[in-house]
Amino acid sequence: MRSLIVAVRFLTVLPVPGREADGAVALGRAAWWFPVVGAALGIALGGFLHGLERLFPPMVAAVLVVAGWKAVTGGIHLDGLADLLDGLAVGDRSRRLAIMRDSRIGVFGAVGLIFAVSIATVAVSELSDPGRASVLLLAPLVGRTAPLLAGAWLRAATPGLGLGAGFVAGLSRGAGACWAVATLLVGWALLGPAGTVLVVVGLVSAIALALGASRRLGGVTGDVLGAVVEVAELGVLVAGTALRPSGL
């Protein structure tokens, strides 16, 4: 139960009573619960969008849903994406890591955030029934499965330093594979072959980013893992709009 509390408190801004486990390594041990939190978030997003569209046009409803989505997660993964983009813009590994630790946002990070939020908003507005609620469930589920895979396959860029290193150190090597299979099954159960495609697109996009960042940084950091969540979610949303002609 303490691991679940860690997961909910880290991944959301929701006030959860109870005592959580201590230390950065505890975050990795709590990773088994990350996809569960993601699925719960996805269910809430689907219901939220359904209610909003009774009051507002589709685009306005989509803006409010994405705003609520990022607000309830504290924008933590967007922050990771922005830091990663700023860091990768320079040529030296030590400078990249230093820039990523800087709390200030640069041009590349700001532009990346604009594109990420814009793409997510337009994609949500273009999702159509009957598969819309399923896509909204899958996006955060896949997003919180992706860092389990990245953390299991790649080493930490700064071992012993930061939440990313603690996450990787405490992460069970089988968690990512188990949840990847489970997420594929959920995708199939919800949308058939199209759901499997959405999951694969999201996970492959995220792992490709993690591999590329790892080569530039010498491993993964907390910012890389946060960016992985955002890219996986975007992959699912964009693929969901692309599959609309096939009856999704």
QUICORCOR-V321456 format. One record per residue. N is the residue number from 1. RES is the residue in one letter. SS is DSSP state (h for helix, s for strand, l for the rest). PSI is psi in radians with two decimals (none if undefined). OMEGA is omega in degrees with one decimal (* if undefined). Layout:
n: (N/N)
res: (RES/RES)
ss: (SS/SS)
psi: (PSI/PSI)
omega: (OMEGA/OMEGA)
//
This chain:
n: (1/2/3/4/5/6/7/8/9/10/11/12/13/14/15/16/17/18/19/20/21/22/23/24/25/26/27/28/29/30/31/32/33/34/35/36/37/38/39/40/41/42/43/44/45/46/47/48/49/50/51/52/53/54/55/56/57/58/59/60/61/62/63/64/65/66/67/68/69/70/71/72/73/74/75/76/77/78/79/80/81/82/83/84/85/86/87/88/89/90/91/92/93/94/95/96/97/98/99/100/101/102/103/104/105/106/107/108/109/110/111/112/113/114/115/116/117/118/119/120/121/122/123/124/125/126/127/128/129/130/131/132/133/134/135/136/137/138/139/140/141/142/143/144/145/146/147/148/149/150/151/152/153/154/155/156/157/158/159/160/161/162/163/164/165/166/167/168/169/170/171/172/173/174/175/176/177/178/179/180/181/182/183/184/185/186/187/188/189/190/191/192/193/194/195/196/197/198/199/200/201/202/203/204/205/206/207/208/209/210/211/212/213/214/215/216/217/218/219/220/221/222/223/224/225/226/227/228/229/230/231/232/233/234/235/236/237/238/239/240/241/242/243/244/245/246/247/248)
res: (M/R/S/L/I/V/A/V/R/F/L/T/V/L/P/V/P/G/R/E/A/D/G/A/V/A/L/G/R/A/A/W/W/F/P/V/V/G/A/A/L/G/I/A/L/G/G/F/L/H/G/L/E/R/L/F/P/P/M/V/A/A/V/L/V/V/A/G/W/K/A/V/T/G/G/I/H/L/D/G/L/A/D/L/L/D/G/L/A/V/G/D/R/S/R/R/L/A/I/M/R/D/S/R/I/G/V/F/G/A/V/G/L/I/F/A/V/S/I/A/T/V/A/V/S/E/L/S/D/P/G/R/A/S/V/L/L/L/A/P/L/V/G/R/T/A/P/L/L/A/G/A/W/L/R/A/A/T/P/G/L/G/L/G/A/G/F/V/A/G/L/S/R/G/A/G/A/C/W/A/V/A/T/L/L/V/G/W/A/L/L/G/P/A/G/T/V/L/V/V/V/G/L/V/S/A/I/A/L/A/L/G/A/S/R/R/L/G/G/V/T/G/D/V/L/G/A/V/V/E/V/A/E/L/G/V/L/V/A/G/T/A/L/R/P/S/G/L)
ss: (l/h/h/h/h/h/h/h/h/h/h/l/l/l/l/l/l/l/l/l/l/l/l/l/h/h/h/h/h/h/h/h/h/h/h/h/h/h/h/h/h/h/h/h/h/h/h/h/h/h/h/h/l/l/l/l/l/h/h/h/h/h/h/h/h/h/h/h/h/h/h/h/l/l/l/h/h/h/h/h/h/h/h/h/h/h/h/h/l/l/l/l/h/h/h/h/h/h/h/h/h/l/l/l/l/l/h/h/h/h/h/h/h/h/h/h/h/h/h/h/h/h/h/h/h/h/l/l/l/l/l/h/h/h/h/h/h/h/h/h/h/h/h/h/h/h/h/h/h/h/h/h/h/l/l/s/l/l/l/l/l/h/h/h/h/h/h/h/h/h/l/l/l/l/h/h/h/h/h/h/h/h/h/h/h/h/h/h/h/h/h/l/h/h/h/h/h/h/h/h/h/h/h/h/h/h/h/h/h/h/h/h/h/h/h/h/h/l/l/s/l/h/h/h/h/h/h/h/h/h/h/h/h/h/h/h/h/h/h/h/h/h/l/h/h/h/l/l)
psi: (-0.62/-0.63/-0.65/-0.71/-0.73/-0.83/-0.82/-0.76/-0.59/-0.69/-0.25/3.02/0.19/2.35/1.91/2.13/2.77/2.95/2.25/2.87/2.67/2.74/2.69/-0.58/-0.50/-0.47/-0.72/-0.66/-0.47/-0.07/-0.44/-0.47/-0.18/-0.88/-0.53/-0.79/-0.71/-0.76/-0.73/-0.71/-0.74/-0.71/-0.74/-0.68/-0.72/-0.76/-0.67/-0.79/-0.71/-0.75/-0.70/-0.64/-0.19/-0.27/-0.51/2.80/2.80/-0.74/-0.72/-0.76/-0.71/-0.73/-0.78/-0.64/-0.83/-0.68/-0.79/-0.68/-0.91/-0.53/-0.75/-0.38/0.04/0.20/0.30/-0.63/-0.57/-0.68/-0.73/-0.73/-0.80/-0.78/-0.71/-0.79/-0.71/-0.73/-0.72/-0.18/-0.22/2.89/-0.36/2.35/-0.79/-0.64/-0.64/-0.84/-0.66/-0.73/-0.68/-0.48/-0.29/2.30/-0.28/2.61/2.45/-3.04/-0.81/-0.69/-0.75/-0.78/-0.71/-0.71/-0.73/-0.82/-0.74/-0.84/-0.67/-0.80/-0.77/-0.75/-0.83/-0.72/-0.77/-0.70/-0.45/-0.15/2.48/2.72/2.68/-0.02/0.00/-0.86/-0.62/-0.71/-0.72/-0.49/-0.74/-0.62/-0.98/-0.46/-0.87/-0.69/-0.60/-0.02/-0.61/-0.78/-0.39/-0.67/-0.82/-0.74/-0.51/-0.56/-0.44/2.61/2.89/2.45/-0.58/1.38/2.31/-0.08/2.18/2.90/-0.62/-0.77/-0.71/-0.69/-0.85/-0.71/-0.65/-0.13/2.29/2.32/-0.38/-0.14/-0.80/-0.82/-0.75/-0.80/-0.51/-0.78/-0.79/-0.70/-0.66/-0.71/-0.69/-0.77/-0.74/-0.74/-0.62/-0.76/0.14/-2.59/-0.60/-0.67/-0.66/-0.70/-0.77/-0.79/-0.79/-0.78/-0.80/-0.82/-0.73/-0.73/-0.78/-0.77/-0.62/-0.74/-0.79/-0.73/-0.79/-0.77/-0.69/-0.67/-0.63/-0.46/-0.19/0.28/-3.00/2.69/3.09/-0.64/-0.69/-0.78/-0.63/-0.74/-0.62/-0.71/-0.85/-0.76/-0.66/-0.76/-0.78/-0.67/-0.76/-0.79/-0.81/-0.73/-0.60/-0.67/-0.59/-0.50/0.06/-0.74/-0.40/0.04/0.20/none)
omega: (178.4/179.0/177.0/177.9/176.8/-177.3/-177.9/-178.7/-179.3/-173.5/-179.7/175.5/-177.1/178.0/-177.8/178.6/177.0/-177.3/-179.8/176.1/-176.4/173.0/-179.2/-179.5/179.0/178.9/177.1/178.3/178.8/-174.0/176.7/-178.0/-176.2/179.8/177.5/176.8/178.3/179.4/178.2/176.8/-179.5/177.4/179.2/-179.7/178.7/178.0/178.9/179.9/179.4/179.2/-178.0/-177.2/171.8/-176.3/-171.5/172.3/-175.2/-177.3/178.6/178.4/179.7/177.7/-178.7/178.3/-179.6/176.9/177.4/178.2/-177.2/179.6/-176.3/175.8/177.9/-179.4/-173.2/-178.2/173.1/177.5/177.3/178.4/-179.5/179.9/179.8/-179.8/177.0/-178.5/-177.9/-179.1/-179.9/-169.9/-174.2/-176.1/-178.2/177.9/177.6/-178.7/179.3/179.1/-179.7/176.8/-179.8/-177.5/-179.6/179.6/179.4/-176.6/-177.3/178.0/-178.8/179.5/178.5/178.4/179.3/-179.9/-177.2/-179.0/179.3/179.8/179.4/-177.7/179.8/-179.8/178.9/-179.5/-177.3/177.3/-176.7/174.3/8.6/-173.3/-173.5/-178.6/179.4/177.8/179.0/174.2/-175.6/-174.1/178.4/175.4/177.7/-179.6/-178.0/169.2/-175.5/-179.9/175.7/176.2/-178.7/-179.3/179.8/-174.5/-173.1/-179.6/178.5/179.2/179.9/-176.7/178.5/-177.5/172.2/-179.4/-179.8/178.8/177.5/178.1/-179.2/-178.9/-177.0/-174.2/172.9/-177.4/-179.6/-175.3/-177.5/-178.8/-180.0/-178.3/176.1/177.8/179.7/-179.5/175.1/178.9/176.7/178.1/178.8/-178.7/-177.0/-169.9/-179.0/-178.8/179.3/178.4/176.6/178.3/179.7/-180.0/-179.2/179.7/-179.8/-177.8/-179.9/178.1/-178.2/-178.7/176.6/176.7/-178.9/179.2/179.5/179.3/-179.2/177.9/-178.6/-173.4/-176.0/-179.0/-179.6/175.7/175.7/178.3/177.9/-179.4/175.6/178.2/177.8/177.9/-178.2/-177.2/177.4/178.2/178.9/178.3/179.5/-178.0/-179.0/177.7/177.9/177.5/-179.5/-177.0/179.1/179.4/-179.5/176.3/178.5/*)
//
